[in-house]
Amino acid sequence: MRLISWTKGLRSLILSCEDEQSLAKVHALMILSGHRGNFNALLIKSYARIADTVTARRLFDKMPQRGVDVWNAMIIAYSREHNSNEVLRLHRQMIAEGVRPDSSSFTVALKSCACLLDLRLGEEIWFKAIEYGYKYDAFVGSSVLNLYAKCGKIDDAATLFDEMPKRDLVCWTSMISGFVRSGKPLKAVDIYRRMQKEGVEADGVVVLGLIQACVSLGDSKLGLSIHGHLIRRDQPLDVVLQTSLVDMYTKFGNLDSACLLFKRMTNKNVVSWGALISGYAQNGFAVDALKMLVEMQSSGFNPEFVSLVSALLSCAQLGFLKLGKSIHGYIVKRLGFDQVSGTAVIDMYSKCGSVSYARAVFDKTKTKDLIFWNAMITSYGIHGQGREALLLFLKMAENLNPDHTTFVSLLSAFSHSGLVKEGLKWFHLMRNDFKIQPGEKHYLCMVDLLARAGQVEEAYKLICSMDTEPGLPIWVALLAGCYNHGKLLVGEIAAKNILMLNPDDLGVYALISNFYAKENNWNEVADLKNIMKHSGIKKIPGYSAVEVKGNFHYFLMEDNSHHQHKAILHFLDKLDHEMRFMKHMGNPAVLIAFYITISVVAFVISKIVISILLYKRWKRKQRVYEDGFSGGKIVMFRSSTKESQKSNALFKKTLRLSNKDIIGRGGYGTVYKVMIDESTAYAVKRLNKGANDERDRGFERELEAMGDIKHRNIVNLHGYCTASHYNLLIYELMPNGSLDSFLHGKAMNKKNLDWPSRYKIALGAARGIAYLHHDCIPHIIHRDIKSSNILLDQNMEARVSDFGLATLMEPDKTHVSTFVAGTFGYLAPEYFDTGRATAKGDVYSFGVVLLELLTGKRPTDEAFIEEGTKLVTWVKTVVQEKREELVLDRNLDDFPVEEINSTFNIALMCLEPEPYKRPSMADIVKMLEQVKTSEL
């Protein structure tokens, strides 16, 4: 009876284990009690269930007799790890050892074949399943359907599907997804309708496939119907479904619905943001796309590939070269550069007018596919560099065969360059030598080439020779040529065909109206205006955009919203009077184009005038500043002829400091970067004199504290200057800025720190503070330890800085009574109560910095302030609730768990409420040195 009770207890104990640690303890107990052999099968299945495949496999290999349930446990475990090859190897071994596979065995094996796209092996396993009597098994059948669909054999999948006597939801899902993936969306919709007739309820995966089918078909009504069906059924929508609906609406051009749905999403992810940003960019709303990118970063999401490529497309549409360069740099640093992103970057540079940058990107990319070559050929074509495009084409043809798109890019380059002979030659070579039949885009390039050159009759003959009906762009290209070269007869033919193909487009009417106006055919112009009036066609206003000093400015016709519109209109009015006086009115089309261009030019000129006025204002301030330094002299601590020369140069540089030189703000002063020459730079802190007595005391404290200090983890003070109105402190410049900028900088500038770098910074800062507390005589209490006061040199070594609040303490004293000063979130709790500055107060502040390194959060994060808490309280609460995984910075991808835990414990010791319980900085250095790291 005891044995039965013991056996039941062990079995339930094993089944209750949810992690490796608890199961390992039970396993050890079984070994000690001698019950190991009786429970090997259960142990293997349990280890496999909690994803400890290594231990499960070790027990599995030692087990002499293994049933199908044990084999399945191992096969499923490897399947969860996406180790398809090992799944198939075990499946073959199981059959070879005479173990009869069941439905689960075949289902998982077929799934692995689908993952590997191995149709041959999948069919072998399917035939073996039929041999074992699983032909009509629903699970096996759905796996075969999925295999056929993923391997492009959708017709075979359809035949099998029709033969199945029973079909579960997975079978229907596999067919719908398979038809969508195979480019047969209409059949996917048919399958869904059959599914409805048979009374099978669709789940989220089915709906996802249907949405993709609607997008492929361009059927907006069906898409709306599916969304309405989901709402009526009150079906909960996860983030994947909601994102797919957003993408669907953007593909249909319904951005209002897409934006509304996006705003209602409670759980957005980077894919959701990317779908909306891409939708804006693809529909021509470039400004909105860029605004959404900024909003995405403000919401704490790092842009992924789709969002950034869409942003590049928007920059190309607007001609924003500077922003495009920034995005290019972001992609290289954060995501890695490949051919797909390279193609988008080349397109952006070429459309922003910088073909040299595009070529530089092209040359630096080692592996180039056909699409990449096509992008660069197109870039040359946009800029009218047809001969360069041809040379690149010939170089490409040495290793790659050109396709339809390549010849479109090449012929377009000839068209923009006016190379008629070359265009005709390569058009015929494309057909005769490369055996590529011309499509509509090829004909469009040739018609445009001939029409631009005035050969409109030849262009019309080419159109008449086409095997298919010419589309609207071809007739528009012909009409443009007729307009430019005064070819009335052919132009009228083109105009009539354009009106037949697109009678509702205002741009078409404007083009034809301008053509008739140029030929003085005012009757036709009047008829066109009447048609437009009665049909209710309205003009959609366009806008011009210009980037000035990183700011974007937009101009609409009769738009008074710009803050400088009065100055622009005044300038335009002046130009208008001058044009009328000089009788340079020109024809209406030229005048309209000139007005649009001149509005942008007027704005730029007004900005130049404002810049000159600002410069004069700055010069006046500079003279005041120079007067403030009258009688001043710089003292450098290392006196030599070379240092003396540098101090003279430094003094001259300080007279020309401006806001653009500011690199930070420290205690009681502003810090500037001063470059002496290419190899010498300083960080200069300027403190106004006399305006605040505390500023003068801050200067004296900092000079007194730093004068004799020389330590690898403390910023070196090189010298100082006292003048009539200002004091200067001259420090060595830290090229990598502060720890604060690395952890909490803006999204575009923020840099990720891996764990070895964070550990190195923590240890360096601790050594610097320990030196101040224990080795300096008198001892120095910093009083303002925080991440922005920990600077990083060229080797990412930590340097403690900013001693404006520092206090000196004799070795025989335990504290210094002073006013409360420091930074909220870093101050020790006892400091507010007693006003006593102690070394343990610096220890507390260092503990907060350690938490910043571990969590990536500011002590004064807005979320903490809104909740009435702070970083320290939040961390302690989460640790008490045993939810430590929520605390760690999500930017830490790979880290040793034991080292993280040890550092957390050190931080919590530093943050003890009672000062006497906190360790000294010397002890903290020893504890941190005992934290082993693999890479420093």
N, C-alpha and C positions, 0 to 999 in steps of 0.2 A: 504493500500500500504506500509505503514511504517512497519507493522507487518511482511509482506512477506519479505521485505528487511532485517529487523532485523533477521528473522529466517534464511534466506540464509547466512547472514554474520556469524551468530553463527556456522552454520553447516560447512562452509568453514574454520572457525577459529579452530574448534575442529579437523577437518581432517588434518590441517596443523601442529598440535602439534607433535613433534618428541621425546619429553622426558617428564618425570614425572612432572618436575617443571613447564613447560609451560602449560601442560594440567591441572594441579592442579589450576593454576591461572585462566584459562578459566572457569573451573568448579566452582570456587568461585564466579566469575563474574555472572555466570548463577544463582547461588543460590540467590545472592543479587537482581538480576533482576526478579526473579520469573519464569524463563523459564526452571527450572530443570526437571520437569516431562515430558516435551515434547521431551527431548533429552536423556532420560535414556538409551535407546537401543544403540544410537550412542556413548554415553559415555562408556558404558560397552565394546563395541567393540574396542574403542580407547584405553582404559586402557589395555585391553587384547593384543592389537597390540603392545604396547610399553612395555609389559612384567610386568606391575604392576598388578599381579594376585590378590593380597589381596584387593585392592580397587575395582577392577572389580567384585570380588566375593561378596563384601559387597553390592554393588549396585544391583548385580544380585539377591541376596537373598531377597532384599526389593522390587523388582519389581513384581507386582501382575500378570501381563499378559506378558508371554515371548514367542516370536516367535522362529522358528527353527534357524533363523540367530543368535539370541542372545545365544541360547544353543550351537550352533556350535562355536561361538566366545570363550566361556568359555572352551569348550572341546579342541579346538585347542591350547588355552593358556596353559592348563595343559599338553598337549602333548609336547609342546615346552620345558617345564620344566622337561620332562621325568617322570611325575607323572602319570604312566599308571593306577594305581588303582583308582585315582580320575576321570580319563577320563571314565573308565568303569562304575563307580558309577553314574556319571552324565548321561551317555547314558541310563542306566536302568531307572533312575528317569524321564528322558525326555519321554520315551515310557509309563511309568506308569501314567504320567500326561496327556496323550493323545495327545502329540505333535508328528506329523509324521516326522520321521528322513528322511533326504535326503542323497544323495550320499556321501557328505562330512562327515556326521555323522557316517555312516557305515565304510567309509575308515579309519578315525582316530581311531575308536574303534577296528577295525581289526588289525591296526598297533600296538596298545597297547597290544593286545593279543599276537602278535608275539614277542614283547619285553619281555613279561612275560613268553613266551613259553607255554601259556595256550591253548592247542589245543581244549580241550572240549568246553570252553567258546567261543573260536573263531568260532567253527563250529555252535554253537547256534546262534551267531550273523549273520553268513553267511546264515543260513536257514531263519532267520528273514528278511534279506535283500532280499532273493528270494521271500519271502511272500509279500514284499512291491514293488516288480517289478524291482529289481536291479540286476537280475541274469546276464544280459549281459552288465552291466555298466563296462566300461574299468577300471575306477579308483577302484571300489570295487573289480573287478576281480583280478587286479594286487596285491591288498592288501591280498586277499585270497591266491594267489600263493606264496607270500612272507611268509605268515603264515605257509603254508604246507612245504615250503622249509626249514624254520628255525626249524620246529618241526620234521624234519626227514621224512616227508611224501612226498618225491619228486615224487613218482609214481602217487599219487593222484593229485599232482600239474600238472604233465604232462597230465593226463586225462582231467582235467579242462582246461588246456591250449589249447588242441586240439579241445575242444568243443566251445571255445570262437570265435564268429563271427568276432570280431574286437580286435586287439591286439596293444596296444601302446608300446612305447619304454620301459616303466617301466615293462611291462609284460615280454618282452624278457630278460631284465636285471635280473629280479627275477629268471627266469628259468636257465639262464647261471650260476648265482651265486649259486643257489640252487644245481645244478648238481655238481659243483666244491666242494661245502661244503659237499655234500653227498658221495664224493669219486668216482664220475662218470665223470671224465674230458672228456672222449671221447664223451659222450652225450652232454656235454656243447659245444664242437666244432661243433657237428651236428646241434644243435640249432642255432649257429652262422651262419652256412652255409644256413640254412632255412631262417634266417633273411635277409641275403644278397640277396637271390633269390626273396624275397618279397619286396625288395627295401627299407628296413628300414636302416637308417644311424646309425651306432654305435657311442655311446658317450664314455666318459672316463671310466665310471663305467663298461660298457660292455667289453672294452679293458682290464680293470683290471682283470675281471673274466677270460678272455681268456688267459692272461699271466699266471695266476695261474693254468689254465688247462694245458698249455704247460709244466710248471714245473712239475706238477703231472705226465704227460705222459712221461716226459723226451724227448720231441720232440723239439730238438734245431732248426730244419729247420722251423717248424711252428712258433716258437718264433721269428726267424729272419724275417720271412715273415710278421708277424704282425708289427714288428718294422719298416720294410721297407714300409709297407702300410701307417703307420702313417706319415712317412717322405714324401712320395709321395703326400699325401693329405694335407701336410703342416698343420697338426692338432697341435694346441698348446698343449704342454705337461706340466701339473702342476707337483708339487713336488711329489705327490703321484704316478702318472704314471711313472715319471722318476725313482723314488726309486724302483718301482716294476720291471722296466726293468733292473736296476742295479742288483737287487736280482736274476732275471731270468738268467742273464749272469753268475753270480757267481755260481749258481746252475748247470749250464751247464759246468762249469770249464773254461769259456772264460773270464779270469780275465782282459785281455788286453782291451777288449771291455767294460767291466764293469767299469774299471778305467777311460777310455777315456770319457764315458758317464757321469761319476761322476764329472770329472773335468769341463765338459761343463755346469753343472747345475749352474744356477745363484742363486737359492734360496735353499740352502741345509738346512736340519734340522737334529735332532739327529737320526731320523729313517734312513735317507739317509746314514749318517756316519756308523750307526750300520749295515746296509745291506752290505756295502763294507768290514768293519772290520770282520764281520761274514763270508763273502765269502772267505777272505784270510785265516782265521783260519780253516774253514771247508775243504779247498783245500790243507792244509798243509804248507801254507806260513806264518808260525808263526811270523817270524821277521817282515814281512811287516804289519801284523795285529797290532803288538805292535807299529810300527812306525806310522801307521794311527791313533791309539789311542792318541798318543802324539800330532800329528798334529791336531786332533779334538779338544783337549783341548787348544792348541795354538790359534785356530780359535774362541775361546770363547764359545764352547759348553761343557756342563757338560755331561759326559758319562752316558747313561742310561743302563738298565738291559742287553739288548742284547749285547751291546759293551763290557761290563765288563765280561759277561760270556764267550764271544769269547776271550777276553784277558786272562782269566783263562785257557781256552783251549790251548792257545798259550804258556803260561807259563808251562803247563803240557808237551807240546810237546818238549820244549827246556830245561826243568828241571830248570827253573828260580824260585827258591823257594822264594828268597827275594822279588822280584817283586810281586809274587803271594800273599805273606803275605800283602803287601801294598794294593793290590786290594781288598783282603778280608776285611781289615780294612775300606777301602773306602765304600764298599757295606754296612757294618754294620752301619756306621755313617750316610751315605747319603740316602741310599735306603731302609734300613731295611732288616733283614735277614729272609728268608723263606726257605721252603723245596727245592724249585727249585734252588735257589742260593746256598743253602747248599750242594746239590748234586754236583754242579760244583766245589765247594771249596774242598769237600772231594776227588773228582777225581784228582784235581790239586795237593793236598798234597800227595796223594798216589803215583802219577806218578813222583813227585819230590823227592821221597824217604823218606817222613816223615809221616809214618803211625800213629805215636803217635799224631801228630797234627790233622790228619783226624779223629782219634777216639775221640779226645777232642771236635771237632766240632760236631760229631755225638752225644756224650753224653749230650752236652749243649742244643741241639735242642729238645724241649719238644714233639712236634707233629711230628710223623714220619710216612710217607706213605711207600708203598711197594718199590717204586723206591729208596727212601732214604736208606732203609735197604739193597737193592741190591747193592747200591754204596759202602757201607761199607764192605759188604762181598767180593765184587770185589777187594777192596783195600787190604784186607788181602790176597787174592789170588795172586795179583801182587807180593807181598813180600814173597810168599812161606809159609805163615802162615795158612796152611790148617786147622789145628785143631782149631785155633781161629775163622776161618770162620765157621766151623761146629757148634761151641758153639753159635755163634751169630745167625746162621740159626735156631737152636733149640729154642732159646729165641724168635725169631721173630714168629716162627710157633705156639707159644702159643696164639697169638692174631690175626695173619694174615695168610691167605692161600697163600703159595708160587705159583708163576706162572712160565712160561717157562724161563723168564729171570733170576729168582732167581736160578733155577737149573743150568743154564749156568754159573752163577757166582760161585756157589758152586763146580761144577765139574771142572771148570777152576782152582779153588783154590787147589783142590786135585791134578790136573795135575802138577801145579807148585811146589807142595810140595812132589810129589812122593808117595802119599798115594793111592796105587793101590787098596788094599782091600776095603778101604772106598769108593773109586770112583765106583767100581763095585757094592757095596752094595746099594749105594744111586741111582745109575742109574736104578737098578731094582725096588727100592722102588718108584721112580718117576713114573714108568710105572704102577706098580701093586697097590700101595697104594694111590698115589696122582692122578692117572688116567690122567697123562700128557703124551701124545705121544711124543717121542723124535723127534726133528727136526735136521737139518743139524748141527747147532751149538752144540747141545748136543753130536752128534756123533763125531764132531771135537774134543771136549774136551776129549772124551773117547779114540779116536785114538791117540791123543797127549799123554795122560797119559800112555797108553800101550807102545807106541813107545819109549817114553823117558826111560821107565823101561826095554827096550830091548825085550819086548814081541811083536815083529813086526808081527809074524804069527797070534797071537790072534787078533791084530789090523786089519790085512787084512781080517780075517774071519768076524769081526764085520762090516767091510765095505761091504763085500759081502752080509750080511744079511739085508742091508738097503732096504727100500721099494722104495726109489727114487735114482736117479743117484747121486753118490757122486760128490761134487764140487771140484774145484781146491785146496782150503785150506786143505781139508782132505788128498788128495794125497801128498801135500807138507809136511804135518806133518808126514805122513808115511815115505816119502823119507828121511826126517831129522833123523828119528829114525834109518833107515837102514844105513845112512851115519855114525852116531855116533857109531853104534854097528856092522858095517861090514857085514850086511845082503844083499848080492849081488842079489840073486834071486828075493826076494820081492822088492828090490830097483829098479830093472830093470822094473818090472811091474808098479811101481809107476811113474818112469821116463817117460815111454811111454804114460801113461794116462795124465801126466802133459803136455807133448808136444802136445797131441791131443786137450786138452782143451784151452791152451794158447800158441800158437806157436810164438807169437810176443813179448814176455816179456823177456828182457835181464836178469832179475833176475832169471827167470826159467832156462835159459841156463847156467848161472853161477853156480846155485845150482847143476844141473845135471852134468855139467862138473867137478865140484869138487868131486862129488860122484864117477864118473868113474876114475878120477885121483887117488883118494885114493885106488881104487881097481886095479890100474896099467893097466887099460884098455885104453891105449893111442890111439887106433884106433877110439874108440867112441869119445874121446876128440877132435881128429882131425876133425872127421865128423861134430861135433857140431860147431867147429870154422869156417868150410867152410860154413855151413848153415847160421851162423850169418853174415859172410862176404858178401855172395851173396844176402841175404835178406835185407841188409842195416840197420840192427839193431845196434843202437849206445847206448853206456852207458851214462846215465844221471848222472853227478858227484854228489855225496853226500857231505855233509859238517859236520864238528864237531863244536860244540859250547861250550863255557865255560864262566861262570860269575865270574869275579874277582873284588872284591871291588865295586860291583854295576855296573861295565861296562861289556858289552857283546863283546866277541871276537869270530870270525868265521874263520874256516880253510877249504879251498878246496885243493884237490890234485894239486900239482904244482902251488899253488897260492902264488904270491910274493907281494900281496897288503898290507899285515899286516906291520905296521910300525916297528915291531921288528923281522921280518922274518929272518934277517941275524943272529941274536943272537940265534934264535930257530934252524936254520939249522946248525950252528956251534956246538951247543949242541948235535944235532942229529948225526952229523958226528962223534963226539967224542964217543957217545954211540955205533955207528955202528962199530967203530974200536975195542972197548972193546968186543962187542958181537962176532966179527969174531975171535978175539984172544982167547976168551973162548969157541969157537966152539958151540955156542948156537944158531945156525941158525934156527932150527925147520923146520916144513913144511911150504909151501908158504902161506897157509891160516892163520896160526897162526902169521907168520911174518907180513903180511899186517895188521892184527888186532892190532898187537903190535905197528907197526909204527903209526897208527892212534891214539892209546892211548898215546904213548910216546910223540907225538907232543904237545898234550894238557899238559902233565906233564912237558915237557921242558919249555913251556910258563909260567906255574905257578912258576917253580923254578926260571926262569929269573926275574919274578916279585918280588920274595922274595929277590933276590940279590939286585935288584934296591931299594927295601924297606930298606934294611940294609944300603945301601949307603946314602939314604935320611935321615935315622935316624942319621948317623954319622954327616952329614951336619947340622942337627937340633941341635945336641949336641954342635957343634962349635958355632952356633948362640946363644945357651943358655948360654955358658960361657961369650960371649960378653955382653949378656943381664944382667947377674949376676954382671959383672964388672960395668955396668951402674948403678946398685943399691947399689954399695959399699958406705957405710957411711949413707945410707938412714934409716929413721925410720918412722913407721906408727903412726899417732896421731888419736886416736878414741875419739869422743866427749863425750861419756859416760864412764868415767874412773872407772873401778872396777877390782877386781882380775879376774873375769870371762871374762870381755871384754879384759883385758890385755893378757890373754891366747889366746883368739881368734885373737887378733892383731898379736901375734907372729906366730900363725898358718897361718894367712892370708899373712904375709910377705913371709913365706916359699912357699906358694902356688903361689904367684905372680912371684916368680923366675922360675916357671915351666909353665908359660903361653905359649900356642901355638895357631895356627890358628883354631884348632878344638874347642877352647873355645870361639871364637868370636861370639857374639850375636848381634852386631850392630856397626855402626859407627856414632859418634856424632860430634858436632862442635869441630874441631881441634883434635880429638882423636878417638881411637878405644876402644870399650866396650867389656869386657870379662866377662864370668860367672865363678865365683870362688866358689867352694863348700868347706866349712870348715869341716862340718860333715853332717850327714843325716838331721839335723834340721836347719842348718845355711848355708846360701848362700848369696853372695854379687854380685853386678854388679860393676866392676872396670873399670873406664875409664883411659886409659894410654895416656899421651901426651909426645911426644919427647921434650926434653929441648934443647934450644940453636939453633936448626935448623931453627927456625922461631920465630921472636920476638912476632908475633901476637899469637902464641901458648902459650907463657908464659903469655901474657896479658889475653888470654882466660881462663887460669887456675886461674889467680888471680881474674878475674871478677866472675867466677863461684863460687869460694870459698867465695868471699866477699858477693855475692848475697844469697848463700844457707846456710851460716854458722849458722844463727839464725832462719831460717824458719822452722816452724813445722805446717803442715796443712794436713788434710786428703786427699786433692786432689793435693798435690805436693809431688814428690818423695823426701824421706828423705836422706840427706847427713850424713853418719855415721862417716866419717873421711877422712884423706888425707895423702899423703906421698910425700916428696920432696927428691930427690936423685941427684947424679951428672949429670945423663943424662936423667932422666925421672921424670915426676910428675904423681901422681896417685890421683884420686878422687874415694872414696868408697861410693857407693849408696846401698840402699836396692834393692833387686832383685824383679822384677815384673814377676810373673810366666806366665802370659798370653800374654807377649810380647806387641807389639804396636798395635794401632788402624789401622795403615797402613797395617799390615800383615793380619788382619781380613778382611779388605775391598778389598785389592789389591794383596793378596798373590797369589802364584802359584796355578794352578787349583787343584792339588792333596792336597795342604795344606790349601787352602782358606776355612775359616769357615763362614757360614752365620750368620748374626746378625739379630734378629727379631726387631720389632719397639720398644718395651719397653727397650731392651738393648741399642739401639742407643740413645734413649731419655735420658736414665740414664747416658750414657757416655757424651753426650752434656752438660747436666746440671752439672755434676761433673767437667768437664774441665772449664766451665764458672765460677764456684765457685773458682777454683784454680787461674785462671787469675785475677778474681776480687779481690782476696786476695792480689795478687802482686801489683795491681794498686792502691788499696784504703787503705789497712790495714797495709802494710809494711812501715816502716820509715827508710831510704828514700824509696820512691816508686820504684818499679822495672818494667822496660819495657823489655819484654822477647825478642822481635825482631825476633824470629824464631818459631812462633806457626805453627805447621803443624801436620798431622795425625801420622807421625812417631815419633814425640816428645810427643805424648799422650800415655802413657803406661797404662796397665790394670792389676790391682792386682788380687788376687785369687777370689774376689767377683765381678769382672768385673767393679770395680770402676775406674774412670779415674784419672790418676796422671800426672800432667804436669812435663816434664823433660827437660834436656839439656839446661843449662843456660850459655853456652859458648859465646853467643853473647849478654847476658843480659846487660842492662845499668841502673845505679842507677839515680834517679831523685828526687831532693828535693821537698817537698810538695808545695812550693811557685812557682815552675817553671811549664811551660806548655810543654816544649820540651827539648831535648838534641841534640846538633849538633854532628854528628858522621859520619863515612864513611858508605856507603850503603852496607848492608850485610843482608843475609837471603836466602830464597829459592824461585826460580822463580815459579810464579803461585800463591804464597801466599802474595807477597809484595803489600802494598798499593800504588796506583798510585802516590800520592804526595811525597812518600819517594824518588823516583828517581829525582824529580824536586828540592827538598829543602835539602835533606840529613839530615832532622830532624826526630829523632825518637820520636814518641808520643804514648800515650796510645791508640789513635784512630787507629794507625797502627796495633797494636795487635788485635783490634776489627775487622778490615778488614780481617786479617788472620784467626780469629775465624769464621768469616762468610764463608770463603772458606771451612773450616773444616765442618761446618754445611752442605754445599752443598755436600761435599763428603759423609757424612752420609745419605743424602737424595737420591743422585743419584747413589752412588757406583762407581763414576768415579774419576780418578786422575785429578788434575788441569793441569798436564803436559801430559795428554794422547796423544799418537802419532796421533790419529785422529784429535785432536784440533790443534796440531803443523802443520800437513800437510795442514789444511784448513786456517792456519794463524790466529787462534783465541785461546781462552782459555776457561776454564770451566765457569767462571763468565759470559763472553760475550755470550757463547752458551746458558746458562740457561736464561739469560735476554731476548735473542732473541726468544727463544721458548715460554716463558711466554707472551711476547708481541703478539705473533701469536696465543695465546690461545690454545697451544698444550701441556699443562702441563703434560698430561698423558705420554708423551715421556721422561720426565725428571726423573721420579721416578725409583729407582733401581728395576729391575725385580726380584731380589731375595727376595724382600719384598712381601710375599704372603698375609698376613692378617694384615690390619692396619686401624686405625680410620682416616677417611678422614679429619675431622676438625683439629685433632692434627697435621697431616702432613701439612695442609695449614697454620696453625699458625706458625709452625716452619719455613716453607718457607718464610713467611713474615718477621720473625725475621732475617733470613739470608740475605734477600734483604735489610733490614735496615742497617745491618752491612756493606754491600757492596756499600753503597752510595758513589758516586765519591767524594763528598765534605766531608771532615772530620767532620765539625761542625754538619752535618746532622746525623752522626752516633750516636747511643746511647752509654752510658758508659757501662762497663762490669757489674757494679752494677745493672743498669737498665735491662740489658740482662738477668741476673740471675732472677730478679723479673718476667720478661715476660715469661721465660721458666718455672718457678714454677707455673705460671697460666695455662700452657698447661697441662690439666688433662690427665692422662693415666690410663688405667684400671689395668695395671700390671707392677710393677717395682721390 
